[in-house]
Amino acid sequence: MSEAKQMLFARNVICICIEKKEGGDYIGLLWHQYSYAPIEFNGVSDMLMLMDDLFDEWDFPQRGLDKREFNKSKEPELMNGNTDELVIDKVQAASGIKNVQNKKGTLATFMVQVKFRQNATWQGTVIHSESNTRTDFESAMELVDIMDKAMSDK
């Protein structure tokens, strides 16, 4: 019998498709459930920043620490006065949900769910699709290390 494919089901699953490796850095695409179009990234730091921007846009998972601003020009906006409605619920209602579990990178594919953004970093789960291995991580740096180890032979 074949082994069942591991999957993640969450509001903030991001599929990282590694398309090529240049100078020890990864270039690829980010897919998420709320868009038909991928987001291109050029390097690991770009990938992490783009993912963090998505989490900020969705306000999910929420930051454990607010970004520091020195020139606050406006008050935080409420979501149409309804403090019970999550931003990610509004994004989901507006765009629907697309399947990202079937996306594949040329070199590797990683399904990432960031569960928490605490202590100025991420905690969550990553699945390396090609090896069907699931690993928990305690920081963004550990996530990159897991990806590096999975990509070591590529």
Residue pairs with C-beta under 8 A, 6 or more apart in sequence:
3 132
5 129
5 132
6 127
6 132
6 133
6 134
7 101
7 111
7 127
8 111
8 112
8 113
8 125
8 127
10 113
10 115
11 33
11 58
11 60
11 88
11 92
12 32
12 54
12 55
12 58
12 60
12 61
12 88
12 113
12 114
13 32
13 33
13 100
13 111
13 112
13 113
14 30
14 31
14 32
14 51
14 54
14 100
14 111
14 112
14 113
14 114
15 30
15 31
15 32
15 100
15 101
15 103
15 109
15 110
15 111
15 112
16 28
16 29
16 30
16 47
16 105
16 109
16 110
16 111
16 112
16 147
17 28
17 29
17 30
17 31
17 38
17 103
17 104
17 105
17 106
17 108
17 109
18 26
18 27
18 28
18 105
18 106
18 107
18 108
18 109
18 110
18 147
18 151
19 27
19 28
19 29
19 105
19 106
19 107
20 26
20 27
20 28
20 106
20 107
21 27
21 107
21 151
21 154
25 42
25 43
25 44
26 41
26 43
26 44
26 47
26 107
26 147
26 151
27 40
27 41
27 42
27 43
28 40
28 41
28 47
28 105
28 107
29 38
29 39
29 40
29 41
29 103
29 105
30 38
30 39
30 40
30 41
30 47
30 50
30 51
30 54
31 38
31 39
31 100
31 103
32 39
32 54
32 100
33 92
33 97
33 98
33 99
33 100
34 58
34 91
34 92
34 95
34 96
34 97
34 98
35 95
35 98
36 98
38 103
39 50
39 54
41 47
41 50
44 144
44 147
48 140
48 144
51 112
51 114
55 61
55 63
55 114
55 117
56 63
57 87
57 91
58 87
58 88
58 91
59 86
59 87
59 88
60 86
60 87
60 88
61 114
61 115
61 116
61 117
62 117
63 117
64 116
64 117
64 118
64 119
64 120
65 120
79 85
79 87
79 90
100 111
101 111
103 109
104 129
107 151
107 154
108 128
108 129
108 130
108 147
108 150
108 151
108 154
109 128
109 129
109 130
110 126
110 127
110 128
110 129
110 147
110 150
111 126
111 127
111 129
112 124
112 125
112 126
112 143
113 124
113 125
113 126
114 122
114 123
114 124
115 123
115 124
115 125
116 122
116 123
116 124
117 123
121 138
121 139
121 140
121 141
122 137
122 139
122 140
122 143
123 136
123 137
123 138
123 139
124 136
124 137
124 143
125 134
125 135
125 136
125 137
126 134
126 135
126 136
126 137
126 143
126 146
126 147
127 133
127 134
127 135
128 135
128 146
128 147
128 150
130 150
131 150
133 150
135 146
137 143
137 146
